[in-house]
Each structure stands twice: as C-alpha cells, then as structure tokens.
Amino acid sequence: MRPEDEPPDDAPRKLVSDLRALFPAARVPAEVDEAILGRARATLAARRRKRTLLRLVPLAAAATLVLWLALGRKERDTRRVASADVDGSGRVDIVDAYVLALRIEDRPDATEGRRFDQNGDGELDRRDVDLVASAAVRVGS
C-alpha cells in the first residue's frame, strides 16, 4: 500500500475494513508495469526525435539557401572578373582599366564596344573603365 492509500487515524475501523473488502488493492504485475513504461519511453523518444527534426529542417533550409547564394555569387563574380580581364592576363588589375581606356580613345567599332562593355549598356565608355578599375581594387584587396 502506498502512504496516500492509508486511511486517516480518526477513521472508524469498521469503515476501513468494509472499504478494503469492497475495493481490494490491485496489484500490477512487474511485466505489465515494465511494458507500459517501455511503451511510454518509446513514445516520448519518438516525440523528441520529431521535435528535433522539426527544428533542424528550417536550419538546413537556411544553410542550403546561404550556400546556394554564396556559390551563385562566386560564379557571377568569376564571370564578371573574366570579362573585366581585358588584357587576358588571368587577373583584373589597373592595367586592364588602362587598356580599356586606350580602346575608348581608338574609337572601337560596335562589335568591339559590346565585347568590352562592362555595365551592359551596349556602349564602351568611361563608366566601363571605372567599373574595371573598381574591380581591380576589390580583387586586389
């Protein structure tokens, strides 16, 4: 019997004995008790795993998005650097801006103008030279 099942000291003995006869103490076999506890533990563990997964899914999605953006940006930067490498040296430096400025003075034809156009406006002008010079400073630092 558990302590909370004990009758109060001032309860009449006859009442206590009659109640015990009507409601005998139910004994739960140890196997049944362990089976119930095992199932409860399994259910709680499954809930914990599910909760952990639900927390990890947004984190994984955010990490994937950041990685995708970072790789996409690197690819775009690589293309921009390749187009800004006017002299073909394999890197963007101030010489590329200088060579581009000289080409502007030579009055390039429309095809060459589009080929070396850096800002996408269809013309080879001072703004393109400024973009290459800016890229040279960023890449070098």
KEKE-3310 file (N, C-alpha, C; in steps of 0.2 Angstrom, whole numbers, plus 5000, padded with zeros to 4 digits):
npx = (5004:5002:5008:4998:4987:4983:4972:4965:4970:4959:4948:4934:4937:4929:4923:4934:4939:4928:4928:4940:4937:4928:4935:4948:4966:4973:4985:4998:5006:5024:5029:5019:5019:5032:5031:5022:5029:5040:5034:5029:5041:5046:5037:5039:5052:5051:5044:5053:5063:5056:5053:5066:5069:5060:5065:5077:5075:5071:5084:5092:5087:5089:5103:5106:5101:5109:5122:5119:5117:5129:5138:5132:5135:5149:5151:5145:5153:5165:5163:5161:5174:5181:5177:5181:5194:5203:5216:5219:5227:5224:5220:5212:5217:5224:5230:5221:5210:5217:5221:5208:5204:5212:5207:5195:5199:5203:5192:5182:5174:5156:5155:5166:5165:5153:5159:5168:5160:5156:5146:5134:5127:5128:5137:5154:5162:5168:5162:5163:5177:5178:5171:5180:5191:5187:5184:5197:5203:5195:5197:5211:5212)
npy = (4994:5011:5026:5037:5029:5025:5025:5039:5042:5044:5038:5026:5009:4999:5005:5006:4993:4988:4995:4991:4978:4980:4986:4979:4980:4983:4974:4977:4967:4965:4963:4969:4982:4986:4984:4994:5006:5005:5007:5020:5026:5024:5031:5044:5046:5046:5057:5067:5065:5069:5082:5087:5085:5093:5105:5106:5106:5119:5125:5118:5121:5135:5135:5129:5138:5149:5143:5141:5154:5159:5151:5154:5168:5168:5162:5171:5182:5177:5176:5190:5195:5188:5194:5207:5206:5213:5213:5200:5193:5185:5190:5203:5219:5236:5238:5233:5242:5253:5248:5247:5260:5265:5259:5265:5278:5274:5273:5262:5249:5244:5231:5227:5236:5231:5219:5223:5230:5233:5237:5234:5242:5243:5251:5256:5265:5278:5275:5261:5259:5264:5254:5243:5247:5249:5235:5230:5235:5230:5216:5215:5217)
npz = (5000:4997:5004:5003:5002:5014:5027:5036:5054:5062:5056:5057:5062:5057:5045:5038:5036:5029:5017:5012:5009:4999:4989:4985:4985:4970:4962:4951:4939:4938:4925:4916:4921:4917:4903:4900:4904:4895:4883:4885:4886:4873:4865:4870:4866:4852:4850:4854:4844:4833:4836:4836:4823:4817:4821:4815:4801:4796:4799:4791:4779:4778:4779:4766:4758:4760:4756:4743:4738:4740:4732:4720:4719:4719:4706:4698:4701:4696:4682:4680:4683:4673:4662:4664:4663:4653:4646:4646:4655:4665:4677:4686:4685:4687:4675:4666:4666:4661:4648:4643:4643:4633:4622:4621:4617:4604:4597:4596:4585:4584:4587:4595:4605:4611:4615:4625:4634:4650:4659:4654:4645:4632:4626:4625:4636:4647:4660:4659:4660:4673:4681:4678:4684:4697:4700:4699:4711:4721:4719:4721:4734)
capx = (5000:5006:5006:4992:4981:4982:4966:4967:4970:4952:4943:4932:4940:4924:4923:4941:4939:4922:4930:4946:4934:4924:4940:4954:4971:4975:4992:5000:5012:5030:5030:5014:5022:5038:5028:5019:5034:5044:5030:5029:5048:5047:5033:5042:5058:5049:5042:5059:5066:5052:5054:5072:5069:5057:5070:5083:5073:5072:5091:5095:5084:5093:5110:5106:5100:5116:5127:5117:5118:5137:5141:5130:5138:5155:5151:5144:5160:5170:5161:5162:5181:5184:5175:5184:5201:5203:5222:5220:5232:5221:5218:5210:5221:5223:5232:5215:5207:5221:5220:5201:5203:5215:5202:5190:5201:5204:5185:5181:5168:5151:5156:5171:5161:5149:5163:5171:5155:5156:5140:5128:5123:5129:5142:5161:5163:5171:5159:5166:5183:5178:5170:5186:5196:5184:5185:5204:5204:5192:5200:5217:5212)
capy = (5000:5017:5030:5040:5025:5024:5029:5044:5039:5045:5034:5021:5003:4995:5008:5005:4986:4987:4998:4987:4972:4982:4989:4977:4984:4980:4973:4976:4963:4969:4963:4974:4988:4987:4985:5001:5011:5004:5010:5027:5029:5024:5037:5051:5047:5047:5064:5071:5065:5073:5089:5089:5086:5100:5111:5105:5107:5126:5127:5115:5125:5141:5134:5127:5145:5153:5140:5142:5161:5160:5148:5158:5174:5166:5160:5178:5186:5174:5178:5197:5195:5186:5199:5213:5205:5215:5211:5192:5191:5180:5193:5210:5224:5243:5238:5231:5248:5257:5246:5248:5267:5266:5257:5270:5283:5272:5273:5255:5248:5242:5224:5228:5240:5227:5214:5225:5233:5231:5238:5231:5247:5242:5256:5256:5272:5280:5271:5254:5259:5265:5248:5238:5250:5247:5228:5229:5237:5225:5209:5215:5218)
capz = (5000:4996:5010:5002:5002:5021:5030:5042:5060:5066:5053:5061:5060:5053:5039:5034:5034:5024:5011:5010:5007:4993:4985:4986:4982:4964:4961:4944:4938:4936:4917:4914:4923:4913:4896:4900:4905:4889:4878:4886:4884:4866:4863:4872:4862:4845:4850:4855:4838:4828:4838:4834:4816:4815:4822:4810:4794:4795:4799:4785:4773:4778:4777:4759:4754:4761:4752:4736:4736:4740:4726:4714:4719:4717:4699:4695:4702:4691:4675:4679:4683:4667:4657:4666:4662:4646:4643:4645:4660:4670:4683:4684:4688:4684:4668:4662:4665:4656:4641:4641:4642:4627:4617:4620:4613:4597:4594:4593:4581:4588:4590:4600:4610:4615:4618:4631:4638:4657:4663:4650:4642:4625:4624:4628:4638:4654:4665:4659:4663:4680:4683:4678:4689:4704:4701:4701:4718:4725:4718:4723:4742)
cpx = (5004:5004:5000:4986:4979:4976:4968:4966:4963:4947:4941:4935:4935:4923:4929:4941:4933:4925:4936:4943:4930:4929:4947:4960:4973:4983:4994:5006:5018:5031:5025:5017:5028:5036:5026:5024:5039:5040:5030:5036:5049:5043:5036:5049:5057:5047:5048:5062:5062:5053:5061:5073:5066:5061:5075:5081:5074:5080:5094:5093:5088:5100:5111:5105:5106:5121:5125:5118:5126:5140:5138:5133:5145:5156:5150:5150:5165:5169:5163:5170:5184:5182:5179:5192:5202:5210:5223:5225:5230:5219:5216:5214:5220:5225:5226:5211:5211:5220:5213:5200:5207:5211:5197:5192:5202:5197:5183:5174:5162:5152:5161:5169:5157:5153:5166:5167:5155:5149:5134:5124:5124:5134:5149:5162:5167:5168:5161:5173:5183:5176:5176:5191:5194:5185:5192:5206:5201:5195:5207:5218:5210)
cpy = (5006:5022:5034:5036:5023:5028:5034:5040:5039:5042:5028:5014:4999:4998:5006:4998:4985:4989:4994:4980:4974:4983:4986:4980:4980:4980:4972:4972:4967:4969:4968:4981:4990:4988:4992:5006:5011:5008:5017:5030:5029:5030:5043:5051:5048:5054:5068:5071:5069:5080:5091:5090:5092:5106:5111:5107:5114:5128:5124:5119:5132:5140:5132:5134:5149:5150:5141:5149:5162:5157:5152:5164:5173:5165:5167:5182:5183:5176:5186:5198:5193:5191:5205:5212:5206:5213:5204:5190:5186:5183:5200:5215:5231:5243:5237:5238:5253:5255:5247:5256:5269:5264:5262:5276:5281:5272:5266:5254:5245:5235:5224:5231:5236:5221:5217:5229:5230:5232:5237:5236:5247:5247:5255:5264:5272:5276:5264:5254:5260:5258:5243:5241:5248:5239:5226:5230:5232:5218:5209:5215:5212)
cpz = (5000:5002:5009:5002:5009:5024:5035:5049:5064:5062:5057:5058:5055:5046:5035:5032:5029:5017:5008:5007:5000:4988:4986:4982:4976:4963:4953:4943:4936:4928:4914:4915:4918:4905:4895:4900:4898:4883:4879:4884:4877:4863:4864:4867:4855:4845:4850:4848:4833:4830:4836:4827:4814:4816:4817:4803:4792:4795:4793:4779:4773:4776:4769:4755:4754:4756:4744:4734:4736:4734:4720:4713:4716:4709:4696:4695:4697:4684:4675:4679:4676:4662:4658:4664:4654:4642:4643:4650:4665:4677:4681:4688:4685:4677:4663:4661:4660:4649:4638:4639:4635:4621:4616:4616:4605:4593:4591:4589:4586:4591:4595:4606:4615:4619:4625:4636:4645:4661:4659:4646:4634:4622:4628:4629:4645:4660:4665:4662:4671:4684:4684:4684:4696:4705:4702:4708:4722:4725:4721:4731:4745)
residu = (MET:ARG:PRO:GLU:ASP:GLU:PRO:PRO:ASP:ASP:ALA:PRO:ARG:LYS:LEU:VAL:SER:ASP:LEU:ARG:ALA:LEU:PHE:PRO:ALA:ALA:ARG:VAL:PRO:ALA:GLU:VAL:ASP:GLU:ALA:ILE:LEU:GLY:ARG:ALA:ARG:ALA:THR:LEU:ALA:ALA:ARG:ARG:ARG:LYS:ARG:THR:LEU:LEU:ARG:LEU:VAL:PRO:LEU:ALA:ALA:ALA:ALA:THR:LEU:VAL:LEU:TRP:LEU:ALA:LEU:GLY:ARG:LYS:GLU:ARG:ASP:THR:ARG:ARG:VAL:ALA:SER:ALA:ASP:VAL:ASP:GLY:SER:GLY:ARG:VAL:ASP:ILE:VAL:ASP:ALA:TYR:VAL:LEU:ALA:LEU:ARG:ILE:GLU:ASP:ARG:PRO:ASP:ALA:THR:GLU:GLY:ARG:ARG:PHE:ASP:GLN:ASN:GLY:ASP:GLY:GLU:LEU:ASP:ARG:ARG:ASP:VAL:ASP:LEU:VAL:ALA:SER:ALA:ALA:VAL:ARG:VAL:GLY:SER)
# end
